[in-house]
């Protein structure tokens, strides 16, 4: 006597699916698994949207970091020019220190630190979102257990920051 081939397994819980005599074949073993898969699909879609938003935020932050870094380099050049006295008499330059650049330099450094912190937080958030996506997608039956990649979903960014989903805050 030959062993009967096992039927398909439920993608959510792994239980065997009873085959129906008529109609299309069932995908899930029952209503709870079908609902769990539906909820997981919605969570996976939301995670993809959130990951795309986080990547756009990181892009903007990195662009702003580049601008602030360039301003810091420019401030450094001005500071070096002041240190060299700009061709003035060395005794006069030592007697009267040039001031006024300190506040601008401190502001640039503070902005750079704030942007770097924002980029780090968004990157950590993206890693968490990617993990959430993988978990929800596995439950929804979209990816195999060995799949570790989050699909690259890149969307055009509307001008004016109108792309922030409701309930998500903008790190500025």
Buried (B, 14 or more C-beta within 10 A) or exposed (E): EEEEEEEEEBBBBEEEBEEEEEEEEBBBBBEEBBEBBEEBBEBBBBBBBBBBBBBBBBEBBEEBBEEBEEBBEEBEEEBEEBEEBEEEEEEEBEEEEBEEEEEEBEEBEEBBEBBBEBBEBBBEBBEEBBEBBBBBBBBBBBBEEEEEEBEEEEEEBEEEEEBEEEEBEEBE
